Amino acid sequence: MAKKGAREIVALVCSVCKSQNYITERNKVNLQVKAKKGEKLIVKKYCKTCKKHTEHKESSKLK
């Protein structure tokens, strides 16, 4: 059975309109090894309010 402790829930916020569109999980262990510890996750996703693909940045606050 897999452990649940290595993952954390984060929200993805649009960098253009600042609306929270997605909720996802990230692996804390692999992120610390591959990238800098304080680096945030950035993903290109579709924003409903902007109606186009924009960069979404990780936010720890869930609405």
N, C-alpha and C positions, 0 to 999 in steps of 0.2 A: 504494500500500500504506500502511495506517495505521500510525502510530507506537504503540508500547506503553509509552513512557516517562511519559505523563501520568496513568496510573492506578496506584493502589496497592491492595493486598488488605487488607481489614479484617474483623474478626469482629464480629458483633452479639451482645451479651450482654443477657439479660433483666434489667430493673431490679428485679424483685420477687425472683426466686429465684437470680439471679446465674449462671445456666447459659448456656453458649455454644450457641446454636441455629443460627445462620446465618453463612455466609462470603460476602462480596460484595466488589465493587470500587467505588472512588469516584474521581472525576476531581479531581485535585489542583489543576489550573489553574482550572477554573470555581468550585470551592469557595472559593479565595482571593479571587476577584473578587467573588462574590455575598455571601459571609458573612465573618465575622471569621476570621483565620488560625487561631486556636486552638479554634474552635468544633467540637464533635463532632456527628456525624450521629446523629439520633434518629428512629426509625421505629416505627410500631405494627405488630407482627407477632404471629402465633400462637405461643405457648410450649407445647411438649409436656408439660413437667413441671407447669406451672400449670394447663394445660387451659383457657386463655382468652387473649384478645388483650391484650397488655401492651406497654409501651414498651420497645424494644430500643435500647441505646446502643452506639456504636462503641467498639471496643477494638483496639489494635494487636497484642496478644498472641494468637497462634493456638495452640489446644490440639491 
